[in-house]
Amino acid sequence: QVQVVESGGGLVQPGGSLRLSCAASGLSGSLFSFSIMGWHRQAPGKQREMVARILSGSNTNYADSVKGRFTISRDNAKKTVYLQMNSLNPEDTAVYYCSVVVGQQTYWGQGTQVTVSS
């Protein structure tokens, strides 16, 4: 059974930074290394949107709203993906979800709350 667990959310002031982590279990190391890992977010009253994703070859994609501020990275040995978030602003407030795409299957975590407020 594949499990995806996010951590690292919290309350931060505008201009601050947070680092989110997402650990996947139940996948072999080789499957994880070929997976596409992503971070998504959903703010109250809004649809879930893709924030960043990292492909098996470490190619990355970012939403325009976070380019230059957020960095996604992965550690295949630890089966973990990270999202470094800098220069946070109140518009970044949302529940952040991690996704793991393996073949035709997508696995989601439960989400971690990020609140940017003074």
C-alpha positions in Angstrom: 0.0 0.0 0.0 1.4 3.3 -1.1 1.3 6.1 1.5 2.2 9.7 1.0 2.7 11.9 4.0 3.4 15.7 4.0 5.0 17.7 6.8 6.5 21.1 7.4 3.4 23.4 7.1 2.7 26.1 9.6 2.2 29.8 10.2 4.7 32.1 8.8 4.9 35.9 8.4 4.9 37.5 5.0 8.3 37.4 3.4 9.2 34.3 5.4 10.2 30.8 4.3 9.0 27.3 4.9 10.2 23.9 3.7 7.7 21.2 3.0 8.6 17.5 2.9 6.7 14.6 1.4 7.7 11.0 2.1 6.4 8.1 0.1 6.3 4.6 1.4 5.2 1.3 -0.1 7.1 1.9 -3.4 10.3 0.3 -4.4 13.3 2.6 -4.8 13.3 2.1 -8.6 9.6 2.8 -8.9 10.0 6.0 -6.8 12.9 7.2 -8.9 10.7 6.9 -12.1 7.7 8.6 -10.5 6.6 12.2 -11.1 6.3 14.0 -7.8 4.2 17.1 -7.4 3.1 19.8 -5.0 -0.4 21.2 -5.3 -2.4 23.6 -3.2 -6.0 24.5 -2.5 -7.0 27.8 -0.9 -10.5 28.2 0.6 -13.1 28.6 -2.1 -10.7 27.8 -4.9 -9.8 24.8 -7.0 -6.7 22.8 -6.4 -3.8 24.0 -8.5 -0.4 22.6 -9.4 2.4 24.5 -7.7 5.4 22.5 -8.8 6.4 19.1 -10.1 9.6 17.2 -10.6 10.0 14.5 -13.2 12.1 11.3 -12.9 15.0 13.0 -14.6 14.8 16.0 -12.2 13.2 18.3 -14.8 10.9 20.7 -13.0 7.8 22.7 -13.7 6.4 25.6 -11.7 3.2 27.6 -11.6 3.9 31.2 -12.8 2.8 32.5 -9.4 5.7 30.7 -7.6 8.5 30.9 -10.1 11.6 32.3 -8.6 10.3 31.8 -5.0 9.7 28.1 -4.7 12.1 25.2 -5.4 11.1 21.6 -5.7 13.7 18.8 -5.2 13.8 15.1 -4.6 15.9 12.6 -2.7 15.3 9.2 -4.3 17.3 7.4 -1.7 14.9 8.8 1.0 11.8 8.6 -1.3 11.1 12.1 -0.4 10.3 15.3 -2.2 10.8 18.8 -0.8 9.3 22.2 -1.5 11.4 25.2 -0.4 9.1 28.2 -0.3 10.7 31.7 0.1 9.3 35.2 0.0 5.9 33.9 1.1 2.9 36.1 0.8 -0.7 35.8 2.1 -1.8 34.6 -1.4 0.3 31.4 -0.7 -2.0 30.5 2.1 -3.5 27.1 1.3 -3.5 23.4 2.1 -0.5 21.9 0.3 -0.8 18.4 -1.1 1.8 16.1 -2.4 1.2 13.7 -5.3 3.1 10.7 -6.6 2.4 9.6 -10.1 3.5 6.0 -10.9 2.4 4.9 -14.3 -1.4 5.4 -14.4 -1.8 5.7 -10.7 -1.8 8.9 -8.7 -1.4 8.8 -4.9 -2.2 11.8 -2.7 -1.2 12.8 0.7 -3.6 14.3 3.3 -2.2 17.8 3.0 -0.4 20.2 5.2 -1.7 23.7 6.1 0.4 26.7 5.2 -0.8 30.1 6.5 1.0 33.3 5.7 -0.1 36.1 8.0 1.3 38.8 10.2 
